[in-house]
Amino acid sequence: MQVNINGIETRYVLSNEGGGPWLTFIHQLGGDLSIWDQLAGYFRDDFTVLRYDVRGHGRTAVSKEPFSVADLSRDLSVLLDQLGVPETHLVGMSMGGMIAQQFALDHPLRIATLTIADSAVGTPPENRSIWDQRAGAVRKDGMVPLVESTLNRWLTPDFQSAHPEAVEPIREVLSQTLPEGYAMACASLRDFDVSSKLGTLRCPTLTVAGRHDAGTPPASAKAIADAIEGAQFELLDAAHLAPIEQSHRFAALLETFLERPV
């Protein structure tokens, strides 16, 4: 399905065989909603599962102007408005985790629960040049040169060897991501920082990290959990895309968390 959000044609997919509470998934930088295919299939009998492509990713159009993570939070708010969703369980991975944090701060009454995987509260000043370098590289040379190094950050060598059927779709989506969409998202992540605000959140929160995640180490996810009163932290035997590499374990954790009395 396509819908116009803040002037941008945006793709979303609903899976709601069960017609239950809303459960929304947000993908990583260089990904699209297909990263959640397996988990959407797992939860669709009990939840109304919403997935969508962030600006400049998948089949969502590239923004005409620079944007912030706050703008991406507003995109989600408008999408939920158009679908008539008052409240949702929210799951975000990597970039999606940053959007989810921002959305929870912007719209606390619309959050049933918050799940953040492989993400951080912001980019330290000393690391912001990395995002500028990535943006410049893809604008100059396109996506292909960074695909292999990105996959090696995202997934452990053992997983890549054992599950090529899972890796190839991720590789294809990353390769086909529009360079300008990727670059503009890099700029938004460069400037993201909610470290001083997370302590105000009171929603039930689960944070998840991959033990072998070098780019966003487990301490980053742990810092999110430490900042939010009562938050739960779990460590999985995975790299950056922990919910994908350890999909069965993540699904079990999320199912238990969603069933927890609030």
C-alpha positions as CSV (number, residue, x, y, z in Angstrom):
1,M,0.0,0.0,0.0
2,Q,1.1,3.6,-0.7
3,V,0.1,6.7,1.2
4,N,1.3,10.3,1.0
5,I,3.0,11.4,4.2
6,N,4.3,14.9,4.5
7,G,4.5,15.1,0.7
8,I,6.4,11.8,0.4
9,E,4.9,8.7,-1.2
10,T,5.4,6.0,1.5
11,R,5.0,2.3,1.3
12,Y,3.5,0.3,4.1
13,V,2.3,-3.3,4.7
14,L,-0.3,-4.5,7.1
15,S,-0.6,-8.1,8.4
16,N,-3.6,-8.4,10.7
17,E,-5.1,-11.9,10.4
18,G,-5.6,-11.8,14.2
19,G,-7.0,-8.3,14.3
20,G,-5.2,-7.7,17.6
21,P,-3.3,-4.7,19.1
22,W,-1.1,-2.7,16.8
23,L,2.6,-3.8,16.5
24,T,4.8,-1.5,14.4
25,F,8.3,-2.4,13.1
26,I,10.9,0.1,11.8
27,H,13.9,-1.1,9.8
28,Q,17.6,-0.2,9.7
29,L,19.5,2.3,7.5
30,G,19.9,0.7,4.1
31,G,17.0,-1.7,4.7
32,D,13.3,-1.8,4.0
33,L,10.2,-3.3,5.5
34,S,11.1,-6.8,4.1
35,I,13.7,-7.2,6.9
36,W,10.7,-7.9,9.2
37,D,9.0,-10.6,7.0
38,Q,9.7,-13.5,9.3
39,L,8.7,-11.7,12.5
40,A,5.6,-10.2,10.9
41,G,4.5,-13.7,10.0
42,Y,5.1,-14.9,13.6
43,F,3.1,-12.1,15.2
44,R,0.3,-11.5,12.7
45,D,-2.1,-14.0,14.3
46,D,-2.2,-12.1,17.5
47,F,-1.4,-8.5,16.5
48,T,-2.1,-6.0,13.7
49,V,1.4,-5.8,12.3
50,L,2.5,-2.6,10.5
51,R,5.7,-2.2,8.6
52,Y,6.8,0.7,6.4
53,D,9.7,2.0,4.4
54,V,11.4,5.0,5.9
55,R,12.0,8.1,3.6
56,G,14.4,7.2,0.8
57,H,14.3,3.5,1.4
58,G,12.6,0.6,-0.3
59,R,9.6,2.0,-2.2
60,T,9.3,5.2,-0.3
61,A,10.3,8.3,-2.2
62,V,13.4,10.3,-1.4
63,S,12.9,13.5,0.5
64,K,13.3,16.8,-1.4
65,E,14.9,18.5,1.6
66,P,17.2,17.4,4.4
67,F,15.4,16.0,7.4
68,S,16.0,15.0,11.1
69,V,15.1,12.0,13.1
70,A,12.3,14.2,14.6
71,D,11.0,14.5,11.0
72,L,11.0,10.7,10.7
73,S,9.1,10.5,13.9
74,R,6.5,12.9,12.5
75,D,6.3,10.6,9.4
76,L,5.3,7.7,11.6
77,S,2.8,9.8,13.5
78,V,1.1,10.9,10.3
79,L,1.0,7.2,9.1
80,L,-0.6,6.1,12.3
81,D,-3.1,9.0,12.1
82,Q,-4.1,8.0,8.5
83,L,-4.5,4.4,9.6
84,G,-6.6,5.4,12.7
85,V,-4.1,4.0,15.2
86,P,-4.3,5.6,18.6
87,E,-1.6,3.4,20.2
88,T,1.0,0.9,19.1
89,H,3.6,-1.5,20.4
90,L,6.8,-0.1,18.7
91,V,9.9,-2.1,17.6
92,G,12.9,-0.4,16.0
93,M,16.2,-1.7,14.9
94,S,19.4,0.4,14.5
95,M,18.2,3.5,12.7
96,G,14.7,2.3,13.4
97,G,15.5,2.2,17.1
98,M,16.5,5.9,16.9
99,I,13.2,6.8,15.3
100,A,11.4,4.7,17.9
101,Q,13.1,6.5,20.7
102,Q,12.3,9.9,19.2
103,F,8.7,8.9,18.6
104,A,8.3,7.7,22.2
105,L,9.5,11.0,23.4
106,D,7.3,13.0,21.0
107,H,4.2,10.9,21.5
108,P,4.4,9.0,24.9
109,L,0.6,8.4,25.0
110,R,0.8,6.5,21.7
111,I,3.3,3.9,23.0
112,A,2.0,0.7,24.5
113,T,5.5,-0.8,24.7
114,L,8.9,0.2,23.3
115,T,11.5,-2.3,21.9
116,I,14.9,-1.0,20.8
117,A,17.4,-3.3,19.1
118,D,21.0,-2.6,18.2
119,S,20.7,1.2,18.6
120,A,22.0,4.1,20.6
121,V,20.9,7.3,22.3
122,G,22.9,9.3,19.8
123,T,26.1,9.8,17.9
124,P,29.0,11.1,20.0
125,P,30.6,14.3,18.6
126,E,33.8,12.5,17.8
127,N,32.0,10.0,15.6
128,R,29.8,12.3,13.6
129,S,32.4,12.6,10.8
130,I,31.8,8.9,10.0
131,W,28.3,9.7,8.9
132,D,29.5,12.5,6.7
133,Q,32.1,10.2,5.1
134,R,29.5,7.5,4.4
135,A,27.1,10.1,2.9
136,G,29.9,11.5,0.7
137,A,31.0,8.0,-0.4
138,V,27.6,6.9,-1.6
139,R,26.9,10.2,-3.4
140,K,30.2,9.7,-5.2
141,D,30.4,6.0,-5.9
142,G,26.9,4.6,-5.2
143,M,25.9,1.8,-2.8
144,V,27.8,-1.1,-4.2
145,P,31.3,-0.4,-2.7
146,L,29.9,-0.4,0.9
147,V,27.7,-3.5,0.6
148,E,30.2,-6.2,1.7
149,S,31.7,-4.2,4.6
150,T,28.2,-3.3,5.8
151,L,27.0,-7.0,5.7
152,N,30.1,-8.0,7.6
153,R,29.1,-5.5,10.3
154,W,25.5,-6.5,10.3
155,L,25.9,-10.3,10.4
156,T,28.5,-12.7,11.8
157,P,30.5,-14.8,9.4
158,D,28.9,-18.0,10.7
159,F,25.4,-16.7,10.0
160,Q,26.4,-15.6,6.5
161,S,27.8,-19.0,5.7
162,A,25.0,-21.0,7.1
163,H,22.1,-18.9,5.9
164,P,22.7,-17.5,2.4
165,E,19.0,-17.6,1.7
166,A,18.5,-14.9,4.5
167,V,21.6,-12.9,3.6
168,E,20.9,-12.4,-0.2
169,P,17.6,-10.5,0.2
170,I,19.3,-8.2,2.7
171,R,22.2,-7.7,0.3
172,E,19.8,-6.9,-2.5
173,V,17.8,-4.3,-0.6
174,L,21.0,-2.6,0.6
175,S,22.5,-2.6,-3.0
176,Q,19.3,-1.1,-4.4
177,T,18.9,1.6,-1.7
178,L,18.9,5.0,-3.4
179,P,22.2,6.7,-2.6
180,E,20.6,10.1,-1.9
181,G,18.1,8.5,0.4
182,Y,20.9,6.7,2.3
183,A,23.0,9.9,2.4
184,M,20.2,12.0,3.8
185,A,19.4,9.5,6.4
186,C,23.1,9.4,7.4
187,A,22.9,13.2,8.1
188,S,19.8,12.7,10.3
189,L,21.6,10.0,12.4
190,R,24.7,12.2,12.7
191,D,22.7,14.8,14.5
192,F,20.6,12.5,16.6
193,D,20.9,12.8,20.4
194,V,18.2,12.1,23.0
195,S,20.6,11.1,25.8
196,S,19.3,14.0,28.1
197,K,15.6,13.1,27.5
198,L,15.2,9.4,27.7
199,G,14.9,9.4,31.5
200,T,11.4,11.0,31.1
201,L,10.0,7.9,29.4
202,R,7.8,5.7,31.5
203,C,6.7,3.1,28.9
204,P,7.6,-0.6,29.3
205,T,10.8,-0.9,27.4
206,L,12.9,-3.8,26.1
207,T,16.4,-3.2,24.7
208,V,18.3,-5.9,22.8
209,A,22.0,-6.0,21.6
210,G,24.2,-8.3,19.6
211,R,27.2,-9.6,21.5
212,H,29.4,-9.3,18.3
213,D,28.1,-5.9,17.2
214,A,31.2,-3.8,16.7
215,G,29.5,-0.7,15.2
216,T,26.9,-0.3,17.9
217,P,28.3,-2.2,20.8
218,P,26.1,-3.8,23.5
219,A,27.0,-0.9,25.9
220,S,25.0,1.4,23.6
221,A,21.8,-0.6,24.0
222,K,22.5,-1.0,27.7
223,A,22.7,2.8,28.1
224,I,19.2,3.1,26.7
225,A,17.9,0.5,29.2
226,D,19.8,2.2,32.1
227,A,18.2,5.6,31.2
228,I,14.6,4.3,31.2
229,E,13.2,3.3,34.6
230,G,12.3,-0.4,34.6
231,A,13.7,-1.2,31.2
232,Q,14.8,-4.7,30.4
233,F,18.2,-5.5,28.6
234,E,18.9,-8.7,26.7
235,L,22.1,-9.8,24.9
236,L,21.9,-12.1,21.9
237,D,24.7,-14.1,20.2
238,A,24.7,-12.0,17.0
239,A,26.1,-9.0,15.3
240,H,24.3,-5.8,14.4
241,L,21.0,-7.3,13.1
242,A,20.4,-9.3,16.2
243,P,16.6,-9.7,15.7
244,I,17.3,-11.2,12.3
245,E,20.3,-13.3,13.1
246,Q,18.7,-14.7,16.3
247,S,15.1,-14.4,15.0
248,H,13.7,-17.3,17.1
249,R,15.2,-16.0,20.3
250,F,14.2,-12.4,19.6
251,A,10.6,-13.5,18.8
252,A,10.4,-15.4,22.0
253,L,11.8,-12.4,24.0
254,L,9.4,-10.0,22.3
255,E,6.4,-12.3,22.7
256,T,7.1,-12.6,26.4
257,F,7.6,-8.9,26.8
258,L,4.4,-8.0,24.9
259,E,2.4,-10.4,27.2
260,R,3.8,-8.8,30.3
261,P,1.1,-7.0,32.3
262,V,1.4,-3.2,32.0
